[in-house]
Amino acid sequence: MILVEPAQTDTDLWRQAEAELDESVALISQPNQQLYEAHIAGFRRSIPRSQRVVVPADTVATAIEKALTDRRPRARYVVGRGARVQAVLAQLTPTPVLDRLLSAGLGVPRRR
C-alpha cells in the first residue's frame, strides 16, 4: 500500500473557505450556532493560516504520479511543508500533546 499525504491543497475548498463557512453556519439553527460559537470562531481564525500554506495542486499531482511510477515506491509520500512538519511532530510527540497542538492550531476551544 502507498499513501500520498498532502496537507492543504490550493483548490476552491481553501479559496472559498470563508464563504463556505458562512453558508454552512447559516444552515445551523440559532441555538446550535450559539452552542458551537467558539468552534466556528476558531475555525474561522484558522482559515487564513491554512490558506498561507496551501500546496499547488500540480505538486500533489506530481507526488501521485511519482508514487504510481517509482520502480520501488515508498510507503508514504508526504506533500508540502505543513504535512512534513506534522509527520515529524507525529513521530516525536506523544499523541495527547500532538492532539492539543493540532486542536489549538485549528482553533478548537479547550474543554471547560
Backbone as CSV, one residue per row, in Angstrom:
resi,resn,N_x,N_y,N_z,CA_x,CA_y,CA_z,C_x,C_y,C_z
1,MET,0.834,-1.169,0.000,0.000,0.000,0.000,0.888,1.244,0.000
2,ILE,0.480,2.228,-0.787,1.189,3.501,-0.875,0.232,4.591,-0.424
3,LEU,0.755,5.484,0.401,-0.063,6.562,0.938,0.518,7.905,0.502
4,VAL,-0.294,8.717,-0.180,0.094,10.074,-0.533,-0.623,10.995,0.438
5,GLU,0.160,11.796,1.171,-0.399,12.627,2.240,-0.155,14.114,1.997
6,PRO,-1.044,14.736,1.236,-0.924,16.186,1.099,-1.632,16.875,2.266
7,ALA,-1.206,18.058,2.575,-1.945,18.860,3.563,-2.942,19.702,2.771
8,GLN,-3.058,20.955,3.114,-3.979,21.827,2.406,-3.498,21.999,0.968
9,THR,-4.422,21.776,0.035,-4.103,21.861,-1.387,-4.824,23.062,-1.982
10,ASP,-4.150,23.787,-2.855,-4.707,25.002,-3.439,-5.838,24.657,-4.402
11,THR,-7.020,24.554,-3.829,-8.237,24.283,-4.588,-9.311,25.266,-4.135
12,ASP,-10.476,25.186,-4.761,-11.584,26.064,-4.365,-11.956,25.892,-2.901
13,LEU,-11.705,24.717,-2.345,-12.010,24.493,-0.930,-11.380,25.578,-0.071
14,TRP,-10.099,25.880,-0.308,-9.419,26.892,0.504,-9.603,28.292,-0.044
15,ARG,-9.790,28.444,-1.341,-10.016,29.778,-1.904,-11.354,30.354,-1.438
16,GLN,-12.324,29.496,-1.225,-13.671,29.944,-0.865,-14.068,29.524,0.547
17,ALA,-13.100,29.227,1.371,-13.382,28.655,2.688,-14.257,29.555,3.566
18,GLU,-13.990,30.850,3.582,-14.780,31.739,4.436,-16.230,31.805,3.978
19,ALA,-16.445,31.921,2.675,-17.815,31.963,2.148,-18.543,30.646,2.424
20,GLU,-17.838,29.527,2.246,-18.442,28.213,2.527,-18.804,28.083,4.006
21,LEU,-17.919,28.577,4.866,-18.204,28.532,6.305,-19.433,29.372,6.615
22,ASP,-19.515,30.571,6.051,-20.682,31.431,6.282,-21.971,30.743,5.832
23,GLU,-21.925,30.108,4.656,-23.111,29.405,4.149,-23.487,28.239,5.057
24,SER,-22.504,27.509,5.523,-22.780,26.364,6.400,-23.347,26.807,7.737
25,VAL,-22.772,27.861,8.298,-23.250,28.364,9.592,-24.686,28.862,9.460
26,ALA,-25.007,29.463,8.317,-26.364,29.971,8.103,-27.402,28.847,8.115
27,LEU,-26.987,27.624,7.833,-27.910,26.485,7.818,-28.137,25.881,9.207
28,ILE,-27.336,26.308,10.169,-27.419,25.763,11.527,-28.423,26.594,12.339
29,SER,-29.209,25.934,13.142,-30.180,26.657,13.969,-29.457,27.625,14.899
30,GLN,-30.141,28.684,15.290,-29.538,29.698,16.158,-29.022,29.111,17.476
31,PRO,-29.792,28.221,18.143,-29.256,27.637,19.379,-27.957,26.855,19.156
32,ASN,-27.864,26.142,18.036,-26.636,25.392,17.755,-25.503,26.309,17.327
33,GLN,-25.826,27.419,16.671,-24.788,28.399,16.360,-24.177,28.925,17.655
34,GLN,-25.019,29.177,18.637,-24.521,29.654,19.923,-23.719,28.573,20.632
35,LEU,-24.202,27.333,20.569,-23.521,26.221,21.221,-22.110,26.026,20.645
36,TYR,-21.982,26.158,19.332,-20.705,25.919,18.664,-19.985,27.209,18.283
37,GLU,-20.371,28.309,18.891,-19.810,29.613,18.560,-18.280,29.637,18.650
38,ALA,-17.728,29.077,19.707,-16.269,29.087,19.882,-15.583,28.216,18.827
39,HIS,-16.187,27.086,18.465,-15.607,26.220,17.437,-15.622,26.930,16.075
40,ILE,-16.729,27.564,15.761,-16.858,28.272,14.487,-15.842,29.404,14.417
41,ALA,-15.724,30.164,15.497,-14.769,31.270,15.542,-13.338,30.749,15.400
42,GLY,-13.044,29.646,16.058,-11.712,29.055,15.957,-11.394,28.608,14.541
43,PHE,-12.358,27.965,13.898,-12.135,27.535,12.523,-11.955,28.749,11.616
44,ARG,-12.751,29.773,11.846,-12.642,30.995,11.045,-11.226,31.597,11.176
45,ARG,-10.673,31.575,12.383,-9.318,32.093,12.593,-8.259,31.223,11.912
46,SER,-8.542,29.916,11.775,-7.551,29.011,11.180,-7.521,29.079,9.655
47,ILE,-8.559,29.615,9.049,-8.626,29.647,7.578,-7.452,30.408,6.967
48,PRO,-7.140,31.633,7.411,-6.005,32.334,6.787,-4.676,31.588,6.938
49,ARG,-4.471,30.934,8.078,-3.232,30.156,8.250,-3.183,29.019,7.234
50,SER,-4.298,28.345,7.059,-4.338,27.244,6.092,-4.130,27.751,4.678
51,GLN,-4.724,28.895,4.363,-4.572,29.452,3.020,-3.130,29.842,2.726
52,ARG,-2.370,30.222,3.738,-0.970,30.611,3.528,-0.068,29.406,3.232
53,VAL,-0.459,28.222,3.652,0.423,27.060,3.486,-0.071,26.072,2.428
54,VAL,-1.040,26.491,1.609,-1.545,25.562,0.589,-0.422,25.144,-0.347
55,VAL,-0.539,23.934,-0.840,0.397,23.369,-1.805,-0.303,23.381,-3.161
56,PRO,0.378,23.798,-4.221,-0.257,23.773,-5.542,-0.744,22.367,-5.908
57,ALA,-1.899,22.311,-6.559,-2.460,21.011,-6.957,-1.488,20.248,-7.852
58,ASP,-0.728,20.965,-8.678,0.263,20.301,-9.544,1.328,19.575,-8.730
59,THR,1.687,20.138,-7.585,2.677,19.491,-6.714,2.121,18.179,-6.172
60,VAL,0.868,18.193,-5.787,0.219,16.969,-5.296,0.117,15.954,-6.431
61,ALA,-0.275,16.412,-7.609,-0.384,15.509,-8.758,0.967,14.884,-9.101
62,THR,2.031,15.664,-9.010,3.372,15.146,-9.269,3.734,14.059,-8.260
63,ALA,3.379,14.272,-6.995,3.661,13.266,-5.966,2.880,11.982,-6.239
64,ILE,1.638,12.125,-6.677,0.825,10.943,-7.004,1.437,10.198,-8.187
65,GLU,1.831,10.947,-9.213,2.454,10.318,-10.379,3.738,9.583,-9.983
66,LYS,4.529,10.219,-9.138,5.780,9.597,-8.681,5.478,8.311,-7.911
67,ALA,4.472,8.355,-7.042,4.099,7.161,-6.266,3.658,6.024,-7.186
68,LEU,2.995,6.377,-8.269,2.495,5.358,-9.197,3.563,4.817,-10.140
69,THR,4.610,5.605,-10.370,5.579,5.201,-11.392,6.956,4.839,-10.839
70,ASP,7.231,5.127,-9.572,8.525,4.743,-9.000,8.721,3.240,-9.101
71,ARG,9.934,2.853,-9.463,10.221,1.417,-9.560,10.077,0.751,-8.200
72,ARG,10.538,1.439,-7.168,10.394,0.959,-5.788,9.742,2.076,-4.969
73,PRO,8.436,2.131,-5.023,7.753,3.240,-4.346,7.898,3.165,-2.826
74,ARG,7.970,4.348,-2.237,7.993,4.436,-0.779,6.589,4.148,-0.259
75,ALA,6.502,3.858,1.007,5.190,3.614,1.612,4.398,4.903,1.744
76,ARG,5.108,6.036,1.971,4.437,7.314,2.183,5.111,8.409,1.376
77,TYR,4.286,9.255,0.787,4.735,10.460,0.112,4.036,11.623,0.804
78,VAL,4.769,12.342,1.620,4.213,13.469,2.360,4.464,14.715,1.519
79,VAL,3.397,15.445,1.187,3.480,16.558,0.240,3.230,17.880,0.957
80,GLY,4.199,18.762,0.881,4.037,20.097,1.442,4.702,20.250,2.791
81,ARG,5.124,21.475,3.058,5.838,21.774,4.305,4.970,21.478,5.532
82,GLY,3.718,21.918,5.519,2.850,21.687,6.673,2.666,20.208,6.965
83,ALA,2.480,19.427,5.926,2.309,17.982,6.103,3.588,17.340,6.619
84,ARG,4.738,17.811,6.138,6.020,17.259,6.613,6.245,17.595,8.086
85,VAL,5.935,18.829,8.462,6.089,19.218,9.871,5.185,18.362,10.748
86,GLN,3.953,18.171,10.322,3.022,17.359,11.106,3.497,15.912,11.193
87,ALA,4.059,15.379,10.118,4.559,13.998,10.142,5.718,13.854,11.121
88,VAL,6.617,14.829,11.134,7.742,14.791,12.074,7.228,14.915,13.506
89,LEU,6.310,15.859,13.727,5.732,16.014,15.069,5.057,14.722,15.534
90,ALA,4.383,14.051,14.626,3.691,12.808,14.984,4.669,11.739,15.446
91,GLN,5.879,11.748,14.899,6.885,10.769,15.293,7.562,11.128,16.607
92,LEU,7.667,12.432,16.885,8.447,12.881,18.034,7.614,13.274,19.251
93,THR,6.332,13.432,19.087,5.484,13.988,20.138,4.471,12.951,20.616
94,PRO,4.291,12.827,21.920,3.245,11.927,22.416,1.868,12.345,21.865
95,THR,1.045,11.383,21.560,-0.245,11.642,20.930,-1.085,12.681,21.672
96,PRO,-1.236,12.614,23.004,-2.066,13.631,23.668,-1.530,15.055,23.482
97,VAL,-0.208,15.201,23.466,0.396,16.519,23.269,0.161,16.986,21.834
98,LEU,0.368,16.087,20.870,0.136,16.425,19.470,-1.327,16.810,19.247
99,ASP,-2.240,16.070,19.847,-3.669,16.389,19.714,-3.965,17.796,20.222
100,ARG,-3.351,18.167,21.345,-3.561,19.516,21.883,-2.996,20.578,20.950
101,LEU,-1.815,20.307,20.397,-1.210,21.256,19.465,-2.063,21.442,18.214
102,LEU,-2.522,20.334,17.653,-3.354,20.413,16.454,-4.681,21.094,16.746
103,SER,-5.270,20.790,17.885,-6.536,21.440,18.254,-6.351,22.936,18.404
104,ALA,-5.266,23.337,19.047,-5.001,24.769,19.212,-4.783,25.435,17.851
105,GLY,-4.060,24.757,16.970,-3.811,25.305,15.642,-5.065,25.442,14.803
106,LEU,-6.025,24.563,15.058,-7.290,24.613,14.319,-8.337,25.461,15.027
107,GLY,-7.975,26.004,16.186,-8.906,26.885,16.889,-9.972,26.171,17.670
108,VAL,-9.776,24.883,17.948,-10.764,24.156,18.742,-10.631,24.611,20.199
109,PRO,-11.726,25.074,20.776,-11.623,25.562,22.166,-11.347,24.425,23.131
110,ARG,-10.646,24.768,24.213,-10.354,23.763,25.246,-11.619,23.465,26.020
111,ARG,-11.706,22.252,26.529,-12.858,21.886,27.355,-12.833,22.664,28.648
112,ARG,-13.996,22.979,29.121,-14.074,23.726,30.376,-14.406,22.817,31.515
